[in-house]
Amino acid sequence: MRPAPGEVLHFSEDPTITRFVPHVAATSTEPTPYVWAVDRRNAPSYWFPRQCPRAMAWVGRRTTDADRDRIIGAGCGDRVHAIEYAWLDAMRTTTLYAYRLPAGPFEPISSPGAQPHAMVATEPVTPLVPPEPVGNLIDCHAAAGIQLRLLDNLWPFWDEVIASTVGHSGIRLRNAQVRPASAGR
């Protein structure tokens, strides 16, 4: 599920939203009220139940061959998403909806020196069409050629990812299992 040209997407488990109004998200470090959405490149990061912790890694411009093989896996494509076994049933059973929004009011947002991780609007936005069910979230990953890796605990993998040269993003990591005493930090 990706946006068409001139669109961005908002993913939600709620199929009843008729208008998106800027707000400060409870988890946001941004003090400005926004409507949040994603572009084509960032859409796969949201093919998950909303609260599911996920560690994602991909090959970037500065990724070494050694890190690609170690983190992504030799011959395994350019991207891996990891979740914990505890979230597998939710991945199988959650109905996720995609809202198609007009791209016009949205601007990219990013951390300094990083690629944009989302699109934000500061005005209310009405969906272009009713929300569409995304479908089987595991199948979305497979169709996009993205590995979906199941782990007992995300932290050892995440520690390796952030110490490497691969691009990465972690979402809802506060919902992950407790960090093992033997793992990193």
Accessible surface in RSA format (square Angstrom, percent):
REM  Atomic radii and reference values for relative SASA: ProtOr
REM  Chains: A
REM  Algorithm: Lee & Richards
REM  Probe-radius: 1.40
REM  Slices: 20
REM RES _ NUM      All-atoms   Total-Side   Main-Chain    Non-polar    All polar
REM                ABS   REL    ABS   REL    ABS   REL    ABS   REL    ABS   REL
RES MET A   1    49.53  25.6  18.03  11.9  31.50  75.0  27.64  23.5  21.89  29.0
RES ARG A   2    70.88  29.8  59.16  30.2  11.72  27.9  16.93  23.1  53.96  32.7
RES PRO A   3    10.04   7.3   3.25   3.0   6.79  24.7   3.36   2.8   6.68  41.5
RES ALA A   4    45.88  42.2  36.99  57.1   8.89  20.2  43.50  61.3   2.38   6.3
RES PRO A   5   138.84 101.2 107.93  98.4  30.91 112.3 120.59  99.6  18.25 113.4
RES GLY A   6    57.92  71.4   0.00   N/A  57.92  71.4  34.45  94.5  23.46  52.6
RES GLU A   7    33.97  19.5  24.61  18.6   9.35  22.3   3.95   7.6  30.02  24.5
RES VAL A   8     3.24   2.1   3.24   2.9   0.00   0.0   3.24   2.8   0.00   0.0
RES LEU A   9     0.14   0.1   0.00   0.0   0.14   0.4   0.00   0.0   0.14   0.4
RES HIS A  10    39.52  21.6  37.71  26.2   1.81   4.6  28.14  29.0  11.38  13.2
RES PHE A  11    21.53  10.8   5.64   3.5  15.89  41.3   5.64   3.4  15.89  45.5
RES SER A  12    14.96  12.6  11.97  16.0   2.99   6.9   5.12  10.9   9.84  13.8
RES GLU A  13    78.30  45.0  61.13  46.2  17.18  40.9  22.13  42.8  56.17  45.9
RES ASP A  14    60.13  42.1  56.22  56.0   3.92   9.3  26.00  61.2  34.13  34.0
RES PRO A  15    60.98  44.4  47.40  43.2  13.58  49.4  47.40  39.1  13.58  84.4
RES THR A  16   101.94  72.5  80.78  81.9  21.15  50.4  72.13  96.9  29.81  45.1
RES ILE A  17    45.55  25.9  34.67  25.8  10.87  26.2  40.30  29.0   5.25  14.2
RES THR A  18   109.63  78.0  97.34  98.7  12.29  29.3  72.41  97.3  37.22  56.3
RES ARG A  19   133.51  56.1 118.50  60.4  15.00  35.7  38.16  52.1  95.35  57.8
RES PHE A  20    16.27   8.1  14.23   8.8   2.04   5.3  16.27   9.9   0.00   0.0
RES VAL A  21    83.88  55.2  72.90  66.0  10.98  26.4  72.90  63.3  10.98  29.8
RES PRO A  22    26.59  19.4  13.27  12.1  13.31  48.4  13.27  11.0  13.31  82.7
RES HIS A  23    99.22  54.2  94.31  65.6   4.90  12.5  78.24  80.6  20.98  24.4
RES VAL A  24    76.96  50.6  54.12  49.0  22.84  55.0  55.12  47.9  21.84  59.2
RES ALA A  25    20.08  18.5  15.96  24.6   4.12   9.4  17.88  25.2   2.20   5.8
RES ALA A  26   114.09 104.9  64.33  99.3  49.75 113.2  76.84 108.2  37.25  98.7
RES THR A  27    67.94  48.3  35.77  36.3  32.17  76.7  32.42  43.5  35.52  53.7
RES SER A  28    33.19  28.0   4.77   6.4  28.43  65.5  11.11  23.7  22.09  30.9
RES THR A  29   134.79  95.9 102.16 103.6  32.63  77.8  84.94 114.1  49.85  75.4
RES GLU A  30    58.70  33.7  56.83  43.0   1.87   4.5   6.37  12.3  52.32  42.7
RES PRO A  31   112.62  82.1  90.63  82.6  21.99  79.9  98.60  81.4  14.03  87.2
RES THR A  32    55.32  39.3  50.32  51.0   5.00  11.9  27.11  36.4  28.21  42.7
RES PRO A  33    64.67  47.1  62.85  57.3   1.83   6.6  62.85  51.9   1.83  11.4
RES TYR A  34    28.23  13.2  28.23  16.1   0.00   0.0   3.92   2.9  24.30  30.0
RES VAL A  35     2.99   2.0   1.44   1.3   1.55   3.7   2.99   2.6   0.00   0.0
RES TRP A  36    56.35  22.6  53.98  26.1   2.38   5.6  52.94  28.2   3.42   5.5
RES ALA A  37     4.11   3.8   0.00   0.0   4.11   9.4   3.54   5.0   0.58   1.5
RES VAL A  38     8.48   5.6   8.48   7.7   0.00   0.0   8.48   7.4   0.00   0.0
RES ASP A  39    39.16  27.4  39.07  38.9   0.08   0.2  18.40  43.3  20.76  20.7
RES ARG A  40   141.40  59.4 139.96  71.3   1.44   3.4  56.90  77.8  84.50  51.2
RES ARG A  41    92.14  38.7  82.04  41.8  10.10  24.1  66.32  90.6  25.81  15.6
RES ASN A  42    14.85  10.2  14.79  14.3   0.06   0.1   0.85   2.0  14.00  13.5
RES ALA A  43     0.00   0.0   0.00   0.0   0.00   0.0   0.00   0.0   0.00   0.0
RES PRO A  44     2.49   1.8   2.49   2.3   0.00   0.0   2.49   2.1   0.00   0.0
RES SER A  45     6.89   5.8   6.89   9.2   0.00   0.0   3.15   6.7   3.74   5.2
RES TYR A  46    64.67  30.2  63.25  36.0   1.42   3.7  40.21  30.2  24.46  30.2
RES TRP A  47     3.61   1.5   3.61   1.7   0.00   0.0   3.61   1.9   0.00   0.0
RES PHE A  48     1.96   1.0   0.00   0.0   1.96   5.1   0.00   0.0   1.96   5.6
RES PRO A  49     5.03   3.7   5.03   4.6   0.00   0.0   5.03   4.2   0.00   0.0
RES ARG A  50   126.81  53.2 120.10  61.2   6.71  16.0  43.02  58.8  83.79  50.8
RES GLN A  51    79.86  44.7  78.81  57.6   1.05   2.5  45.34  96.5  34.52  26.2
RES CYS A  52     0.00   0.0   0.00   0.0   0.00   0.0   0.00   0.0   0.00   0.0
RES PRO A  53     0.00   0.0   0.00   0.0   0.00   0.0   0.00   0.0   0.00   0.0
RES ARG A  54     5.01   2.1   5.01   2.6   0.00   0.0   0.00   0.0   5.01   3.0
RES ALA A  55     0.01   0.0   0.01   0.0   0.00   0.0   0.01   0.0   0.00   0.0
RES MET A  56     0.00   0.0   0.00   0.0   0.00   0.0   0.00   0.0   0.00   0.0
RES ALA A  57     0.00   0.0   0.00   0.0   0.00   0.0   0.00   0.0   0.00   0.0
RES TRP A  58    56.61  22.7  56.61  27.4   0.00   0.0  43.60  23.2  13.01  21.1
RES VAL A  59    44.24  29.1  25.90  23.4  18.35  44.2  25.90  22.5  18.35  49.8
RES GLY A  60    29.83  36.8   0.00   N/A  29.83  36.8  23.34  64.0   6.49  14.5
RES ARG A  61   228.41  95.9 181.86  92.7  46.56 110.8  92.34 126.2 136.07  82.5
RES ARG A  62   176.40  74.1 159.69  81.4  16.71  39.8  80.32 109.8  96.07  58.2
RES THR A  63    22.44  16.0   0.57   0.6  21.87  52.1   0.57   0.8  21.87  33.1
RES THR A  64    64.42  45.8  57.34  58.1   7.08  16.9  61.88  83.1   2.54   3.8
RES ASP A  65   117.82  82.5 112.12 111.6   5.70  13.5  33.93  79.9  83.88  83.7
RES ALA A  66    73.51  67.6  60.43  93.3  13.09  29.8  68.79  96.9   4.73  12.5
RES ASP A  67    16.20  11.3  16.20  16.1   0.00   0.0   0.23   0.5  15.97  15.9
RES ARG A  68    69.24  29.1  69.24  35.3   0.00   0.0  17.84  24.4  51.40  31.2
RES ASP A  69    75.22  52.7  63.47  63.2  11.75  27.8  18.26  43.0  56.96  56.8
RES ARG A  70   125.13  52.5  91.89  46.8  33.24  79.1  75.34 103.0  49.79  30.2
RES ILE A  71     4.52   2.6   3.60   2.7   0.91   2.2   4.20   3.0   0.32   0.9
RES ILE A  72     0.12   0.1   0.00   0.0   0.12   0.3   0.00   0.0   0.12   0.3
RES GLY A  73    15.77  19.5   0.00   N/A  15.77  19.5  15.77  43.3   0.00   0.0
RES ALA A  74    73.45  67.5  51.72  79.8  21.73  49.4  52.90  74.5  20.54  54.4
RES GLY A  75    84.42 104.1   0.00   N/A  84.42 104.1  42.13 115.6  42.28  94.7
RES CYS A  76    52.66  39.8  39.60  44.2  13.06  30.7  11.31  28.7  41.35  44.6
RES GLY A  77    34.79  42.9   0.00   N/A  34.79  42.9  27.28  74.9   7.51  16.8
RES ASP A  78    79.99  56.0  75.67  75.3   4.32  10.2  23.10  54.4  56.89  56.7
RES ARG A  79    35.23  14.8  35.07  17.9   0.16   0.4  16.53  22.6  18.70  11.3
RES VAL A  80     0.00   0.0   0.00   0.0   0.00   0.0   0.00   0.0   0.00   0.0
RES HIS A  81     0.00   0.0   0.00   0.0   0.00   0.0   0.00   0.0   0.00   0.0
RES ALA A  82     0.00   0.0   0.00   0.0   0.00   0.0   0.00   0.0   0.00   0.0
RES ILE A  83     0.00   0.0   0.00   0.0   0.00   0.0   0.00   0.0   0.00   0.0
RES GLU A  84     0.81   0.5   0.81   0.6   0.00   0.0   0.52   1.0   0.30   0.2
RES TYR A  85   120.11  56.1 109.87  62.5  10.24  26.6  71.27  53.6  48.84  60.2
RES ALA A  86    73.03  67.1  31.78  49.0  41.25  93.8  45.06  63.5  27.97  74.1
RES TRP A  87    54.42  21.8  54.37  26.3   0.05   0.1  47.53  25.3   6.89  11.2
RES LEU A  88    31.99  17.8  31.99  22.9   0.00   0.0  31.99  22.5   0.00   0.0
RES ASP A  89    95.85  67.1  94.42  94.0   1.42   3.4  30.71  72.3  65.13  65.0
RES ALA A  90    26.42  24.3  21.20  32.7   5.22  11.9  24.94  35.1   1.47   3.9
RES MET A  91     1.54   0.8   0.00   0.0   1.54   3.7   0.00   0.0   1.54   2.0
RES ARG A  92   139.95  58.8 114.12  58.2  25.83  61.5  35.31  48.3 104.64  63.4
RES THR A  93   104.09  74.0  77.11  78.2  26.98  64.3  66.72  89.6  37.37  56.5
RES THR A  94    31.48  22.4  15.17  15.4  16.31  38.9  11.81  15.9  19.67  29.7
RES THR A  95    73.20  52.1  60.91  61.8  12.29  29.3  33.71  45.3  39.49  59.7
RES LEU A  96     3.99   2.2   3.26   2.3   0.73   1.8   3.26   2.3   0.73   2.0
RES TYR A  97    40.36  18.8  40.36  23.0   0.00   0.0  11.61   8.7  28.75  35.4
RES ALA A  98     0.21   0.2   0.00   0.0   0.21   0.5   0.00   0.0   0.21   0.6
RES TYR A  99     0.01   0.0   0.01   0.0   0.00   0.0   0.01   0.0   0.00   0.0
RES ARG A 100    39.61  16.6  39.48  20.1   0.12   0.3  10.66  14.6  28.95  17.5
RES LEU A 101     0.00   0.0   0.00   0.0   0.00   0.0   0.00   0.0   0.00   0.0
RES PRO A 102    39.92  29.1  39.91  36.4   0.01   0.0  39.92  33.0   0.00   0.0
RES ALA A 103    29.74  27.3  25.19  38.9   4.55  10.3  25.38  35.7   4.36  11.5
RES GLY A 104    70.67  87.1   0.00   N/A  70.67  87.1  42.69 117.1  27.98  62.7
RES PRO A 105    41.81  30.5  19.75  18.0  22.06  80.2  30.78  25.4  11.03  68.6
RES PHE A 106     9.56   4.8   0.00   0.0   9.56  24.9   0.00   0.0   9.56  27.4
RES GLU A 107   113.47  65.1 113.47  85.8   0.00   0.0  46.13  89.2  67.34  55.0
RES PRO A 108    74.20  54.1  54.17  49.4  20.02  72.8  54.40  44.9  19.80 123.1
RES ILE A 109    22.20  12.6  17.99  13.4   4.21  10.1  22.20  16.0   0.00   0.0
RES SER A 110    49.01  41.4  22.58  30.1  26.43  60.9   0.76   1.6  48.25  67.6
RES SER A 111    62.84  53.1  56.82  75.8   6.02  13.9  27.75  59.1  35.09  49.2
RES PRO A 112   138.50 100.9 105.87  96.5  32.63 118.6 118.39  97.7  20.11 125.0
RES GLY A 113    96.24 118.7   0.00   N/A  96.24 118.7  46.58 127.8  49.66 111.2
RES ALA A 114    55.00  50.6  33.98  52.4  21.02  47.8  42.43  59.7  12.58  33.3
RES GLN A 115   100.39  56.1  85.47  62.5  14.92  35.5  38.04  81.0  62.35  47.3
RES PRO A 116    45.82  33.4  44.88  40.9   0.94   3.4  44.88  37.1   0.94   5.8
RES HIS A 117    83.74  45.8  80.14  55.7   3.60   9.2  62.44  64.3  21.30  24.8
RES ALA A 118     4.46   4.1   3.82   5.9   0.63   1.4   4.31   6.1   0.15   0.4
RES MET A 119    26.45  13.7  26.45  17.5   0.00   0.0  23.54  20.0   2.91   3.8
RES VAL A 120    10.68   7.0   8.83   8.0   1.85   4.4   8.83   7.7   1.85   5.0
RES ALA A 121     1.19   1.1   0.00   0.0   1.19   2.7   1.19   1.7   0.00   0.0
RES THR A 122    95.37  67.8  72.01  73.0  23.36  55.7  40.70  54.7  54.68  82.7
RES GLU A 123    91.99  52.8  90.88  68.8   1.11   2.6  24.04  46.5  67.96  55.5
RES PRO A 124    56.47  41.2  42.26  38.5  14.22  51.7  42.56  35.1  13.91  86.4
RES VAL A 125     4.76   3.1   0.88   0.8   3.89   9.4   4.69   4.1   0.07   0.2
RES THR A 126    82.20  58.5  73.35  74.4   8.85  21.1  53.77  72.2  28.43  43.0
RES PRO A 127    21.43  15.6   8.32   7.6  13.12  47.7   8.32   6.9  13.12  81.5
RES LEU A 128    90.15  50.2  59.64  42.7  30.51  76.7  63.12  44.3  27.03  72.7
RES VAL A 129    68.25  44.9  61.39  55.6   6.86  16.5  68.00  59.1   0.25   0.7
RES PRO A 130   108.70  79.2  98.43  89.7  10.26  37.3 105.62  87.2   3.08  19.1
RES PRO A 131    32.46  23.7  17.67  16.1  14.78  53.7  17.67  14.6  14.78  91.9
RES GLU A 132    53.53  30.7  52.43  39.7   1.10   2.6  26.75  51.7  26.78  21.9
RES PRO A 133    85.92  62.6  73.42  66.9  12.50  45.4  73.42  60.6  12.50  77.7
RES VAL A 134    15.44  10.2   0.00   0.0  15.44  37.2   0.00   0.0  15.44  41.9
RES GLY A 135    43.21  53.3   0.00   N/A  43.21  53.3  37.01 101.6   6.20  13.9
RES ASN A 136    75.68  52.2  54.97  53.1  20.70  49.9  25.47  61.3  50.21  48.5
RES LEU A 137     0.97   0.5   0.35   0.3   0.61   1.5   0.35   0.2   0.61   1.7
RES ILE A 138    53.37  30.4  52.94  39.4   0.43   1.0  52.94  38.1   0.43   1.2
RES ASP A 139    86.35  60.5  83.97  83.6   2.38   5.6  26.54  62.5  59.82  59.7
RES CYS A 140    15.68  11.9   8.07   9.0   7.61  17.9   6.18  15.7   9.50  10.2
RES HIS A 141     1.46   0.8   1.46   1.0   0.00   0.0   1.46   1.5   0.00   0.0
RES ALA A 142    74.12  68.1  48.65  75.1  25.47  57.9  57.33  80.7  16.79  44.5
RES ALA A 143    96.72  88.9  51.73  79.8  44.98 102.3  64.74  91.2  31.98  84.7
RES ALA A 144    40.27  37.0   4.48   6.9  35.79  81.4  17.18  24.2  23.08  61.1
RES GLY A 145    51.16  63.1   0.00   N/A  51.16  63.1  37.89 104.0  13.27  29.7
RES ILE A 146    13.12   7.5   6.53   4.9   6.58  15.9   7.48   5.4   5.63  15.3
RES GLN A 147    46.00  25.7  36.38  26.6   9.61  22.9  30.54  65.0  15.46  11.7
RES LEU A 148    42.67  23.8  13.47   9.6  29.20  73.4  13.51   9.5  29.16  78.5
RES ARG A 149    61.88  26.0  57.15  29.1   4.72  11.2  32.78  44.8  29.10  17.6
RES LEU A 150    52.68  29.3  37.67  26.9  15.02  37.7  37.67  26.5  15.02  40.4
RES LEU A 151    38.31  21.3  36.22  25.9   2.08   5.2  38.31  26.9   0.00   0.0
RES ASP A 152   116.79  81.8  98.70  98.2  18.09  42.8  33.99  80.0  82.80  82.6
RES ASN A 153    25.22  17.4  18.88  18.2   6.34  15.3  11.49  27.6  13.73  13.3
RES LEU A 154     0.00   0.0   0.00   0.0   0.00   0.0   0.00   0.0   0.00   0.0
RES TRP A 155    39.59  15.9  39.59  19.2   0.00   0.0  37.14  19.8   2.45   4.0
RES PRO A 156    59.38  43.3  53.40  48.7   5.98  21.7  57.61  47.6   1.76  11.0
RES PHE A 157    23.40  11.7  16.69  10.3   6.70  17.4  21.72  13.2   1.68   4.8
RES TRP A 158    29.56  11.9  29.56  14.3   0.00   0.0  17.64   9.4  11.92  19.3
RES ASP A 159    23.21  16.3  18.28  18.2   4.93  11.7  18.65  43.9   4.56   4.6
RES GLU A 160    88.17  50.6  87.31  66.1   0.85   2.0  28.33  54.8  59.84  48.9
RES VAL A 161     0.00   0.0   0.00   0.0   0.00   0.0   0.00   0.0   0.00   0.0
RES ILE A 162    49.17  28.0  25.79  19.2  23.38  56.3  25.79  18.6  23.38  63.4
RES ALA A 163    88.74  81.6  47.98  74.0  40.76  92.7  58.87  82.9  29.87  79.1
RES SER A 164    10.81   9.1   0.00   0.0  10.81  24.9   2.53   5.4   8.28  11.6
RES THR A 165    31.72  22.6  29.44  29.9   2.28   5.4  29.44  39.5   2.28   3.4
RES VAL A 166     4.30   2.8   0.00   0.0   4.30  10.4   0.16   0.1   4.14  11.2
RES GLY A 167    20.70  25.5   0.00   N/A  20.70  25.5  19.55  53.6   1.16   2.6
RES HIS A 168    75.14  41.1  54.72  38.0  20.43  52.3  32.99  34.0  42.15  49.0
RES SER A 169    33.61  28.4  27.79  37.1   5.82  13.4  17.92  38.2  15.69  22.0
RES GLY A 170    30.32  37.4   0.00   N/A  30.32  37.4   0.53   1.4  29.79  66.7
RES ILE A 171    23.20  13.2  20.17  15.0   3.03   7.3  23.20  16.7   0.00   0.0
RES ARG A 172    34.21  14.4  26.64  13.6   7.57  18.0   1.03   1.4  33.18  20.1
RES LEU A 173    27.81  15.5  23.12  16.5   4.69  11.8  23.12  16.2   4.69  12.6
RES ARG A 174   148.34  62.3 105.46  53.8  42.89 102.1  78.99 108.0  69.36  42.0
RES ASN A 175    51.24  35.3  29.40  28.4  21.84  52.6  13.85  33.3  37.40  36.1
RES ALA A 176    16.88  15.5   0.00   0.0  16.88  38.4   0.14   0.2  16.74  44.3
RES GLN A 177    83.04  46.4  75.79  55.4   7.26  17.3  16.16  34.4  66.89  50.7
RES VAL A 178   134.41  88.4 120.26 108.9  14.15  34.1 126.86 110.2   7.56  20.5
RES ARG A 179    63.09  26.5  49.10  25.0  13.99  33.3  26.91  36.8  36.18  21.9
RES PRO A 180    44.08  32.1  32.00  29.2  12.08  43.9  42.78  35.3   1.30   8.1
RES ALA A 181   117.10 107.7  69.86 107.8  47.24 107.5  82.68 116.4  34.42  91.2
RES SER A 182   114.13  96.4  72.59  96.9  41.54  95.7  58.75 125.1  55.37  77.6
RES ALA A 183    10.14   9.3   1.38   2.1   8.76  19.9   8.77  12.4   1.37   3.6
RES GLY A 184    63.64  78.5   0.00   N/A  63.64  78.5  31.22  85.7  32.42  72.6
RES ARG A 185   197.82  83.1 133.83  68.2  63.99 152.4  77.43 105.8 120.39  73.0
END  Absolute sums over single chains surface
CHAIN  1 A     9597.5       7177.9       2419.6       5505.8       4091.7
END  Absolute sums over all chains
TOTAL          9597.5       7177.9       2419.6       5505.8       4091.7
